Amino acid sequence: MKVSDLRGILQYVPRFREKTFVVALDGEVAASPNLGNLLLDLAVLRSLSIKVILVHGCGAQLVQLSQERRIPITSFDGTGITDESTLKLGIEASHAVLQELMQGLASVDLRAAYANVIVAHPAGILGGVDTLCTGKVERVETATLQTFLNEGIIPVIPPIGFDGEGKTFRVNSDAVAVEVAEAMRAVKIIYLAPSGALRIGDQLVRQLSVSDTEAVARKRRTEGDMALVSKLEHAARACRSGIPRVHLLDGTQNEALLSEIFSYEGIGTMIYSNEYQQMRRALKKDVRAIMVLIRESIANAELVKRSRAELLGLLDDYWLLEIDRTLVGCVAVHLYPDQQLAELACLYVAKSHEGQGYGRKLMAFAEQLAAKKGAKHLLALSTQAYNFFQQKGGFVEVSPDELPPERRKKWEASGRNSKVMRKPTEILQTRQSPPQNPS
């Protein structure tokens, strides 16, 4: 581990300390060779004073028991129909996973307890079909969970619920994770499954808004990818209910949990509520972070060198794009009101976030801001990124004579021979004011 990695991790520790994470792992993950590594990761979270609630599934174990005993099952994931024989096998499979988890948690010096906290009622008749012993979460006994957490004990919650008369129901573990997170006001749900993160083709989808998640879930449902659909639908529901972040991870991959939580780019898919991305004006305290962000680009002669004093002098012109309160991009809009012109400058996106549309988002924001301020045209100067401005932004190369006099002097003095591009803003002026919290 590099020192820079440790610094990156430490910035998250104060933010997460004494917060609650709900970690939900599928039965296949509980049966994988990586389970021991995952439980060590939970020990790291606990050492940082992060409260952990563990929810588990048992679908893989249920299917295995069904095959070994040649007893057909009507459902393996706590949805659809659960007959009496399926329920009995489900209870046995759940107990087997619970035992495995309790033993593993003890081996990494973590105290844990089985938490019988799910009060359920029958899912009932759905689509004209009686679902029998399939249950739906009615409420979560939060007092019991809070007692465990206050004592430093990790509650382990199986996909089994009971009603007021003691009748047992098989419930879906993805849904249990959402209900528990809502009841305990958790800040994260982390789904660990072999299906892992969302991919479109070969491309990993690192983050999705709630609305985009719902759209993807609808499309994947028609394709029959139900394991992933369940995670997506429950993640969207969780965010709609106030859970800020839901993560989808490959639970069979070593260090996936810590790599996702303690880095802003992550290695899985994060579903976020609308405040995840924020465009805001730069403040004096941000100057050092801006200089660090653009340092490599300046070294490569992509951007003009800017001193701290120069940044402070024009600080009101700078805007920052943050993701999860981490700076990942910046842009400046310099106004020339006498000529009704504005210049888009210092457009930069961190290497870790390239190729995700943030450059275009920053450019669109600058265009809207220029139009709002009354500029008739927007200028951009570049030595290496002019293709981006022309192809993605619709800028057209013009003569340096189009620059305002004071800007022309700076252009000549720099010796960079930057290409000068311009774009009219008449169309832009019909748009709304630039958003403060784009999503």
N, C-alpha and C positions, 0 to 999 in steps of 0.2 A: 504493500500500500504506500502510495506517495503522500507526502505532507499535504499537497493540495487536495487529495482525496479526503483526508481527515478533516481539513478545514471545511470542505463542502458538506461533510456529514454533520459537523458541529453546528452549522447554521440552522439545522432543523431541530436540534435537541430542545432548545427553549420553547419552540413552537409546539412540540408534541408532548412535553413533559406533563404528566397527570391527565393527559387526554386518553380517551378510550378508543381502541381499535377492535373491530369485530373481524376475526380471521375465520373464513369458511373454507374448509378443504373437502373435496370430493373423496368418496371411498377409494377411488383408484390412486389418489395421492397418498392416502393413509397406508395403502398397501405397497407403495413404491419404495425403492432403496433410498430415496432422498428424504424420507420422513425424518430420520435422525438429524439431518442438516437443517430442516425446517424448524424442528424443535429447538435446536441451538440458536437459530435466528430469533425465535420467540424469547429465549433467555436473554439475548442482547436487548430486545425491546424492553423487557422487564427491568434490566439493569439501568436503563435510561429513564425509569419511572413512567413508562408508558403502560397503561392498563390494557390487558388483553383478555378478550372473551373468545373462546374457541367453539365454533359450530362445525359439526362434521356430518357428512353424508355416509351412506353405506350401500349405494347401488351396486358397486362392483362385487362386494361381499355377498349381497343378496342373490345376484345372478349366479355366483359360484356355488352357493348352497343349493340353489334350485337345480343346477346341473348335476351336482354330486348326488343329490337325493332323488333326482328325477321327479321333482315336484314342480309342476308348471306354476308360474307366477303371472299375475294380471297387471302388475306395474312394478317398476324397479326404482322410480324416483320420487314416490310420494305424490304423484298426480294421477289422474285417471281413476280406474277402479282398483281398490285393494280388498280382495276377499280375505276370509279368515286364514287360509293357509299361507297366503302371501304376507299377511300381517305377522303371523307367528315366525316365519323365516326372517322377516324384516327386523323383528325385535331381537332375534338371535344374532343377526348380522350386525345390528347396531351395538349390541353388548360386546361383540368381538372387537369392533373398531374402538369402542370406549376403553376396553382393557388395554389395547395396543397403545393408545394415546396416553393413558395414565401411567403406564410403565415407562414409556419414552420420556414423558415430562419429568418423572422422578429421576431418570438417569442423567438429566441435565440440571438437576438440583432445583427444579421448579415445583412448588406446591400447587396441586390442582384438585378439583373436586367435581364429581358428577352433579350437574345442576338440573334438577327436575323443576323447571320454571315455565314450561310451555303449557298453558291452558288452551285446549283446543275444543272445537265442536265439529260435528260432521260437515264435510264439504257439501253433502246433500245430493240432490238430483241435478245433474248438469247435462243439458242437451237431451233431456228425457231419459237419462241413464243414471241409476242409483250408484254412487261411487263407494257405497258400503263403508269400509273402515278407513277411507282416506279422510284426513282431517284438514281443518283450516285453523290457523292461529287466531285465538280469540283475544288473548292478552298475554303479557309476559310478567312474571312475578319479579319486579325490579328490586324489591327490598332484599330478596335473597341474593341476587347478583351483586347488589351494592355491598352487602355484608362480606361476601367473598372478596371483592376487589379491595375493600378497606383493609382486609387482613393480608393482602398480598397473594391471594389465591387466584389461580386461573380457573374460571368456571368452564366446564366442558359440557356443551349442550348437544344431545343427540337429536335425530330427526323423528322424535316420538313425542306425542302430546297426550294429555289426559283431560277428560271433562270433569265436571263437578261430581259425577257419580263413579268416577274411577275407571271409566271405559277408556281403552287405549286406541289411539289413532296414529297412523303413519302420516307424517307431514313432510313437505318438501324442504330440504335443507337450505336452498337458495332463499326461499321465502322466510324461513326462520331467521336467517342472518339479517334480513331487512327489518323484520319486526323487532328483533333484539336491538339493532342499531338505533332505530327510532326511539324505542322505549328508554334506552340508556344514553341517548344524545351523543352517540359516537361520532367522531370526526372522519372515520374511514371504515369502509368495508373492503376487505381484500379477499377476492375469490381465487382460490388455488385449485386449478383443474388441469388435466392433461391437455385439454383443448387450448388452454392458455390464452394468450392475447389474440385480439382480432387482427386478421390479415385480409387484405383485399388483393388478390393475386399473390405476388411475392412480397408485397409492401406491408410492413408492420404499421398499423394505425396506433400512434402513440397517445392521442387524446381525442375525445369526441364530446361534443355538447350533448345535452339531454335530447334535444329535438333530433339531432343526427343519429343518436343511438337508437331512438325509437324507429326511425326510418330504416336503418340497417337491420334491426330486429324483424321488421315486417317483411323485408326482402328475403332474409335468411330463413324465415319461417316457411316461405313458399318453396325453398330449396331443401327443406327437411333437416337442417342442421340444428336439431332441437336442444342439444346440450349447451351450445353457445347462445342460442336464442333465449334460453332461460336466464342465463347470466346477464345478457343485455337488457332484457325486459325488467328484471329485478333491479339492475343497476339504475336504470332510468327512473323507476318508481322510487328508489331510495333517494335519488337526487331531488326529485319532485317533492319529497317529504322532508327535505332539509338536511340530508347527509351531504356534506360538501364534496366528497371524493369517493369514488368506487374504483377499485383496481382489478383488472383481470390478468392473472399471471399463470404461467406454466409451473405448476407446483412440483413437477419432476425435475426442474432445472435448479442446480445448486446456486445458492446466493441470490436467487431471483427476488426473494422478499426484501432483503436489505438493499439490493441494487435499485429496486423500484422506489422504495420509501425515501432513501437518502441521496437521491440524485434528481435534478430537475428534468433531465431528459427521460429517465426511467428505461425499463426494458420491456414493459408490458403495455397494456391499454388502460388509460385512465378516463373514466366518465366523470365529467365535472358539471357543477352548476354554473350559472352565468358569470359569477364573479371571478372565475379562474383566470381569464385574460383581462388585463386592464391597460388602457392607454391613459397616461397622465402626464402632466407638465413636469419637467425636470426641476428639482430643487437644489439648493446649494450643497446639501449633504450627498447629492448624487454625482457630483463632479468627478470624484476619484473613480467611481464605478464606471462612468462613461469613458474615462481615459483608459481604464483597463480593458473595457469591452472593445474599443476601436484600435487598441495598440498594434495588434498584428496587421490590421488593414493599412495602417499608416506606414508600418515597416515595409509592407509590400507595395507602397506608393499607390494604393488604391484610393485612399482618402488623404486630404491635405492635413498636415500636422497642425494640431491645435494645442496651444499652451493652456494651462489652468486659468491664467488671467483672461485669455481670449474666450474660453468657455464661460467664465463668470460674467464677462461683459455682455454676452449675448444669450445668457441662460434662459431668458423668457422665450426664446425662439425654439428651444429644444423640447421634444416630447419623447417619452419612453414607453416601450411595450414591455410589460411584466407578465410572466406566466408563473402562477403560484408564488407571487411576490419575489420572483427572481428576474433580474434584468436580462432580457434576451435580444432587444433591438432598440434602435433610436433613430430619430429623424429630426431635422431642423427645417424651419420655414422662415426665411429672411424676407422681410417686406420692403418694397421700394414704392411707397404710396404715390410719389410724384409721377412715376411712370406707370402706375397701376400694374406693377409687376410683383411677383414673388419668386423666390428661389428655393427649390427643394435641395437640401444639403445634408451631408453627414448621414445618409441613409445606410444603415448597417444592421445585419442580423447575425447573431452568434453562430459559429460553425455548427454547433450541436443542434441548431434549429433550422438549418438551411433546407430548402426543398419542400417546405410545408406551407408556402404561401404567405409567410409573414412579411417578406419584402414587398409584395404587392399590397398587403394590408396597410403597411406603413406609407407606401406611396399614395394609396387611395385616401388615407387620412390626411396627408399633406395637401393633396389636391382639394379636398373639401374645405380644409381650413383656409387655404389661399382664396378660394371662391368666397367664403364667408367674410373674409377681410377685405373684399372688394377688388382683388387682383383680376385683371382681364386675361393675363397670360401667366403661366408657370414655367420657370426656367430650371434647367438641370445641367450641371457641368460634370464631365466624367472623362477619365483617361482609359478606363478598362471596362466599365459597366455600361457603356453607351448602348450596346445591343439590348440589354435588359430594359433600359428606358424606352427604346424605340419599339421593341417587339412586345413587351408586356404593358408599357404605359402609354403608347401612342404618341410619344414625343417625336419631333422632326428636327433634324439638324439645321441650324441657322448660323449666320455669320456672327463672330464676336462683336460686330458693330451693334448687334441687338441688345447687348448688355448695357445697363445703366452706367454712366460715366465713372462713378466711383468703383463699381464692380469691374469695369474694364481695366482700370488701373491695377487692381489686385490680380486680375487674370494675367496681365502682361508681366507683372513683377514676379509671379510664382515660377515662370518658366516651364510650367507643366504642359502647356499647349493643349489644355483640355478641350474636348469637343463641347460645343454649346448647343443645347437642345431646348425646344420651346413647345408648349402645348397650350391651346386656348382653354379658358375656363368657363365659357358661356354655358355649356351644357352642365358643368359642375354646379353652377349657381342655383340650379333648380332642385338640388338635393337638400336633404336635411342637414342640420348642423352636425359636425363630427361627433361620433359617439365617445363617451368617456369610458365606457366599459364594453368594448366590442366582444362578441362571443362567437 
